[in-house]
Amino acid sequence: MNPPEFSRPVRIDTLGPGPRAISIGANEGERAALARRFDLQGIEHLSAKAELSLSGEVVRASGTLVASVTQSCVATGAPVPAELEEEFRIEFRPEPTDGRAEEEIELSGSELDVIFYDGASVDLGEAVAETLSLALDPYPRCPAADTALAEVGVVKEGDEPPSGPLAGLKDLLSR
């Protein structure tokens, strides 16, 4: 397994029940590596402010990530800049030791922000990178997307399809 592009380990023995404020930011090389990983044209800025606290073996992190990214338009490939500000709440829990780590475990909606850790630290940077990937627009579109799609025959929902040699097929299929 490759090491994370944006690793910011936080030693668990430096945390207590009270919140510890941590600010992190990705450098140019880390942003370029993350852009490749997430198939982005670029990440111009990525930072996060978080508060971490320890409760038993569970590390709780809450904060906000701020990012400036450039995605590719799904229709044209043109650059689509986006500014993101995403709040996150994550629980880092120890890897299960009862042999269930390899089993499929069903999580409830409140547990979807759980990251398992193994060792004496948690990786806040990787957690922020994963949060960034989930915050990205899955279908970014530039202003020219509708025109480009119309030129290749893709119609918007509710629009009439173009006439042509296959235009009568819809009527034939409805009979």
Secondary structure, 3 states (H helix, E strand, C coil): CCCCCCCCEEEHHHCCCCCEEEEEECCHHHHHHHHHHCCCCEEEEEEEEEEEEEECCEEEEEEEEEEEEEEECCCCCCEEEEEEEEEEEEEEEECCCCCHHHCCCCCCHHHCCEEEECCCEEEHHHHHHHHHHHHCCCCCCCCCHHHHHHHCCCCCCCCCCCCCCCCCHHHHHHC
